[in-house]
Amino acid sequence: MKKLFLSLFLSSLVLSPNVLLLQPVTAWLHTKSRWIVGEDNIRVKLTCVNWPSHLEPLVPEGLNKQPVDGIVQRIASMGFNCVRLTWPLYMVVNESYSTITVQQMFQSLNLHDALAGIAEKNPSLVHLSILSAYKEVVNRLGKYKVMVILDNHITKPGWCCSRNDGNGFFNDPYFDPDVWIKGLTRMATLFNNVPAVVGMSLRNELRGNRQNVNDWYNYMQKGANAVNAANPNVLVILSGLNSDNDLAFLGGKKPVVSFQDKLVFELHWYSFSDGPAWTYNSNKACAITTRDKMKRGGGFLLQQGFPLFVSEFGVAQTGVNVGDNKYFSCFFSIAADLDWDWAIWTLGGSYYLREGIVNHGEIYSMLDENYDQPRNLSLKNKITSGLQYIFQDPGAGPVNYLVMYHPSTGLCVLEQSETQTLKLGPCDKSQAWDYTTEKTLLLNGLGQPANPETSLCLQADVLGQPAKLGRNCTETTSKWEKISDSGMHLSINGAVCLDIDSSNTIITNTCKCLTDNTCDPSSQWFKLVTSSRSPNDSLPHRHQT
C-alpha cells in the first residue's frame, strides 16, 4: 500500500475561536480493536456531518448558495473533521447520469434558478459532468483537510428512505446486487489513492419486506471484499437492518472478509427510531433506549473489538420538538460515555429539489437555508464543546478517571479555584474526578485519579445556591447517589440534586422529573464519563487527508 507522509496543518484556515489547532496525521486509517487509528496507531475520532448528494440533481447540495470553498471552510470552522458524502448508484453505473453535465441536469429538471446560482457561486462546475463535479467537491474537502466517507445512499436518485421505494434491500426493483457491487467497485477504483477519501459506506439503511440475515451476510461480504480489492486504503463500513437500527444479529456471527483492520459497522439513531418512547418519562426512555439500542442493537460491538460509527443522528433544530430535545440529551450522554465515531444529519438548510418541491427546506441542518451561518448556534456550540472531544484514547496509557459531563449543554464541570465552586465549560479543560465506593465525588485536577487524602470533594450547600468543594468528605452532604432510571441525577438523600443556573454555575435544587412524563429533567442530568486523556491535552480530534 502506498504510504503518504503528510503534515497537515489548518493554520491557513480562518477558524472559529472554539476550534483548536489540529495535529498532523500520517497515511491511511485502519482499525485497532474498537478504535479507528492512523498509521501511528493514535486514535482518529470521526466527527462528521452528512452532506447529501443523492437526490435527483446529483450535485452536493447548496452550491447554488455559496462557493464550494466557502461551504467546506464552514464545515471545518464548526470543528467537523469529516463529511459523509452521499451518492446514488446510478451516478456510476448509468452512463446517462454520469456523463451529463451539471448544466444539462439542472435544465432537464427545470431548476433554472438553482443553475443560475451555481453559475454565479461556482462557475467552474457548470460544464463539468456530474461525476467530475462530485470529484471536484471531494478534492476541495481534501484541500481543507476534511476527510470524506463515500456513502452509497440509494440506487435511483431521490429522497431516502421508505420501506417500499424499491431501493431498500437486495433484489428490490432498484437494488440488483451485481449492479451494486459493480458500482461500489467503480467508486472505490475512482477514488483509489485519493487521500481525502478514508472510508466507504456500502449501503444506507437496508430495509423493507425482503430484508433477511442470510442475504445480508452473503451480499455484504461480497461488497466489502470488492471494495477492499479495488481500494485497500479505505475503511469498509457496513450498515445493519431495519433502516440501520439493528445490528443485533452480529452478536452470534461476524462477517467473513478477505482483509483485516478496515472493518467498521454503522448505526443510525433518531428520536423517531424509538417510536413513542420520548413521550414518556425521559429517565425511563433514556434507560430503555440505551439498553435496546446500545447493548442489543449494536453497542455491544464496541466490547467485541469493532468500531461503531453512528453515521446518522440529529434533531429538528427549531428547538420546539419536546421529544427531540429529550432524546438529544440522552444521545449526547451515551455518545460521550461510549465515545464512538459519528456523523450528524445534516449540513445545509435547503435542497435543490426534494420530493417534487424546489428549494425544499431542511430543519435538521447545521447551516441555515443560505449555507452561510449556523442554524442553531447553541447546538453548534454544544457539539464543538464536548462531543467532538476525544474522551478515550487507546494510546493514552492505563490511567482512567472521570469527567462530569452535562449532556444538555455538551459541557463539562470545571473547578472555579478562586471560589471553590463549579461551572460548566469545554470538556478539554475538565479536571479529573473519582466516584468512590462511599459515593463521594473527589476532585484532583491534575490529570490523575483523585486521592481521597488530598482531594477536594463535591458538597451540597444551600438549596438553590452553588455547590461547593470542601474537605469534609464524610458528611452526608458529600454523599451523591445516582438516582432515577437514567442514573444521571446526582442526589443527596434522593431529594437534593445537582443542577445548573442561567450562568451555567453548578447549584443544588430539589430533584425534578423523576417520574413526571411531561417534564424535561435534562438540566439535572450529569453523566460520569470515563476518560483516559489528560485534561491538559486540548486536542479534540484528528484530521486526515
ABEGO torsion letter per residue (X at the ends): XBBBBBBBBAAABBBBAABBBBBBBBEBBBBBEABBBBAAGBBBBBBBBBBBAABAAGBBBGAAABBAAAAAAAAAAAGBABBBBBBBAAAAABAAAAABBAAAAAAAAGBAAAAAAAAAABAAAAABBAAAAAAAAAAAAAAAGBBBBBBBABABBEBOBBAAAGAABBGBAABBAAAAAAAAAAAAAAABGBAABABBBABBGBBEAABBAAAAAAAAAAAAAAAAAABAABBBBBBBBGGGABAAAAAABBBBBABBGABBBBBBBBAAAAEAAAABBAAAAAAAAAAAAAAAAGAAAAAAGBBBBBABBEBBAAGABAAAAAAAAAAAAAAAAAGBBBBBOBABABBABBGGBBGBBBABBABBAAGABBABAAAAAAAAAAAABBABBAAAEABBBBBBBBAAAGBBBBBBAAAGBBBBBBAAABBBBBBBAAGBBBBAGAGBBBBAAABBBBBBBBBGBBBBBBABAABAAABBBBBEAAGABBBBGGABBBBBBAAGBBBBBBBBGAABAABBAAAABBBBBBBABBAABABABBBBX
